[in-house]
Amino acid sequence: MSKYDFDAVVDRRDTGAVKYESLCELFGRADVTPMWIADMEFAVCPDIVEAMKRRAGHPIYGYSVAGEGYWNSICDWLERRHNFRPEREQLAFVPGVVRGIAYALNFFTRPGDKVVIQPPVYHPFRIVTEGNGRIVLENPLRQVDTDIHYDMDLEHLEHLFATEHPRMMILCNPHNPVGIQWDADTLRRVASLAKKYGVIVLSDEIHGDLMLWGRPHIPFASVSPEAAEVSVSFGAPSKTFNIAGLVSSWMLVRNPELRKPFYYWMEVNEFSSPFFSATVATEAAYRNGEQWLDEMLAYLEGNIEAVESYLSENIPSVKAIRPQASFLIWLDCRELGLTQKELVDMFVNKAHLALNDGAMFGRQGEGYMRLNIGLPRRELLKALGCLKQAVGELAMA
């Protein structure tokens, strides 16, 4: 018997939600179902809400400090969920994973340095790199004829390391948007190459708690001594517990030669000073949110299966690449035979659905769209019905 109701529809109007307030600006119309930005339509775990209410009920909102309970909750969570327990001094607060990547980029590299990314990949990796005057090197994922559809081109990665001499690589683990949790052997190989060629690896692991069908998350920093030596890792409860608006993230650096100067720089610039809304919510989530998360993951699995079944029966020209993690599905729409502009137009202006344009993740994403399935199932099926009608009209045109 489920304790939590993920079928409930929550009205988010007048809450300043980016997912809704930015529809006209980004998609040109407001009468679309928002299935783009990576937050969910599920009510937050009540234990988090109650912890926030208790703290907000105190009449003074003064300067705050992250207590040992906060730090221990992170260590305990990583050990319990991912069989990996860092030391307390290896952790630091960061106000958002992308900001953390930007801080590390600015500290460890200089304008003109080269940074490797693996498209199709989360688009801020490119934006933050190029926006800070660094040069992007692409190590595109390879398409393979297996159930995961993609793997890493490690031979090309070594070629880039050996010939282009990048200072940094940004790893997505699990990978967004294709939903792969990289296996330990692949991660060890990346670490070995990074160590050999003097590359720092930033590992974005924000989707690591959202593993599906019992698969384990494999933290990059845990796979080998080389990985521990070369890595700066980032995680957060934000995607896991649908609290992205509270801007609570953390980073992990095991190597003291990287950690001490970087964390000192973060501290003196007050980039790593937490605020109580973030620490209160994080500790409540990690201490009391496990049952909510487990039920939510089971619900997501049902949503993924519903999408697969619906597409197979009704829109076989659109194929869902089953994710190993997260609430995002990479849709292969290439059989529709549309240009990317036509594909986006069909979703937005014919189906009235707001998805992420696959091309935003790199040119390797052309012919694809990213679908957020973190919403009540009946609303998801209603949206797929709109897509079926739009594809049917396209076929008759």
Steps between C-alpha positions, in 0.01 A plus 500: 500500500646833393536769761529785248268605217690568179177506299397829666502801269662802667414850378827692462354823367607822675803335661761651266574157351744532209338196340179697448598867512753466215276321250418805288860618499649164404225328302297793366176399666360419843243236395750215507559222751843568657716188479839666468704635795607227743273545797201280576129557555494290817435649842817513711547244777292626797795458739689765304200733503458458875870564567481820295185612678660443841803708410299769323277521808788633708477881502870568426669424169855593592836373383512123514759225504481148363509272802656158521158347447493644150843368404438162660171467315688527168767248606239261636290528184792427267599202709146364526392555141829470310736301722746791512578707809714811455683673781332813634787729394464380142158667472399860446172678435441650157194702390410285200690247293543722194635777721736246655624400156550866416696559822726201432545604138609848602729377776680217321515635144580823319344670195607312190533165681322203343218304664358167379126430495312196366200602286213452481532636853346743747529833320633717790828307473561675169347830604703541820821393326471729200347781704810507717736519205607137493504276192266202470637173363239240406533130576159395363330192634489211255170351395502124551255224418422405859226577748695801631540647148818693589848444640816706546756523223801451727747472212395842376510634855862392537581654161354832621692482826827418323479751215288791626625504862175604669516615859157367596222258411137531608347157556125438531448198726219392457488658157242762409313479260560137396452359852802270528673414825859442390638167616798479734742377232420798276540743788830341600625537145403868494682550831811322375514714188440818701782411738734415213441827315452738793128567454263598785162330475188682621233235559139619501310234697179689569288215359687233697224446756244439226616154397228281351413130525747443782814603315777643715644845458879491470664819633796588280723585797450149640615282210881523535786690664547686170137612503536624857810692400369679190136572583269771625150353540165672540172371643176635643163407643336739254404264215458208740241667721362766263644793699707673230363839603680472835839494322670244718796306360830365624837414354757237582876521450702210640847615391629756754730656240193599299266547794686728738577791265164471323295486819700790646424708189132405527495595868670838475266598218201375704393271217468203736306668780169309537166655585261338743224426248742278309651319798168443677340351188803288415526346845126429511515340155797278572378403847131448436433491126611151405156339485367793295790458257457125466128537429565782256758293310252214469246748364753629247568145386128463437499825304791385285326171427182690416688720251667200339171314468310802366761586239534138385125464455411847371808690374758236396699759304599661833713281724580544868856424608448346843700693763696320768456805723286812539160618380614607154449294184705551184252468212629384162278676244717450193253269325258792471730639229479859623764766523575605856308822450201307369524252786494772765215674320297180498544447874432862596245625249321178400517281811519797740779335698807681631799261496871573483629523143752219458735728307558712810711210632726517195466434131498130587152559645338591170202275439443460875294666772534476879180411685444564872273224635499620863125566513176315581448211260162611370650837408790323327265280298289802410813669362592190300148505355567851373823379343319209333250741344778732377698214343182367339424839346858514376461164326181616326647833385 
